[in-house]
Amino acid sequence: MIGLAYFLIIWIVGGFLTGIKYLFVDQMYDDEFKQLMIQETSPGMERNMVELFFRNKANIMTFHILIGFLPLIIKIVVLLKRG
């Protein structure tokens, strides 16, 4: 049980740090990206979900905290495939 607790704490901290990196260092979710995502989605429920997700930075941080290291792992895999 202690191992699971440590894993979850590391997962949440990793997600938090990854979210901070994506929001403030890389600035991936800027206004241009938000408008592009809203334009690319079809009208209706999908557009409402995109607008809800990008409404504030807390939603984006919550998403990154929950998915943990996944964005970082995906970025590393893409870099390794490219190189």
C-alpha positions in Angstrom: 0.0 0.0 0.0 2.8 2.4 0.8 4.3 1.7 -2.7 0.9 2.7 -4.3 0.8 5.9 -2.2 4.3 6.8 -3.3 3.4 6.1 -6.9 0.3 8.3 -6.8 2.2 11.2 -5.1 5.0 11.0 -7.7 2.3 10.8 -10.5 0.5 13.9 -9.2 3.7 15.9 -8.6 4.9 14.9 -12.1 1.6 16.0 -13.6 1.7 19.3 -11.8 5.2 20.0 -12.9 4.4 19.0 -16.5 1.3 21.3 -16.4 3.4 24.2 -15.1 5.9 23.6 -17.9 3.3 23.5 -20.6 1.4 26.5 -19.4 4.1 28.9 -18.4 7.4 27.8 -20.0 6.2 26.5 -23.4 3.0 28.6 -23.4 1.3 25.9 -25.5 -2.2 27.0 -24.5 -2.0 30.7 -25.6 -4.9 32.6 -27.2 -4.0 31.6 -30.8 -4.1 27.9 -29.9 -7.4 28.4 -28.1 -9.0 30.1 -31.1 -7.6 27.4 -33.5 -9.0 24.6 -31.4 -12.4 26.3 -31.2 -12.4 26.8 -35.0 -11.4 23.2 -35.7 -14.1 21.6 -33.7 -17.6 21.1 -35.1 -20.4 23.3 -33.8 -22.3 21.7 -30.9 -21.2 19.7 -28.0 -17.5 19.4 -29.0 -17.2 23.1 -29.3 -18.8 23.6 -25.9 -16.3 21.1 -24.4 -13.3 22.9 -25.9 -14.5 26.3 -24.7 -15.1 24.8 -21.2 -11.6 23.3 -21.2 -9.8 26.4 -22.2 -11.8 28.8 -20.1 -9.1 29.1 -17.4 -5.7 27.7 -16.5 -7.1 25.7 -13.6 -8.9 23.4 -16.0 -5.7 22.8 -17.9 -3.7 22.2 -14.8 -6.3 19.7 -13.4 -6.1 17.8 -16.7 -2.3 17.7 -16.6 -2.3 16.6 -12.9 -4.6 13.8 -13.6 -2.7 12.4 -16.6 0.6 12.7 -14.9 3.7 12.0 -16.9 1.9 11.1 -20.1 2.6 14.3 -22.0 6.2 14.2 -21.1 6.5 10.5 -22.2 4.8 11.3 -25.5 7.1 14.2 -26.1 10.2 12.1 -25.4 8.9 9.3 -27.8 8.3 11.8 -30.5 11.8 13.3 -30.1 13.4 9.9 -30.2 11.5 8.9 -33.3 12.5 12.2 -35.0 16.2 11.9 -34.0 
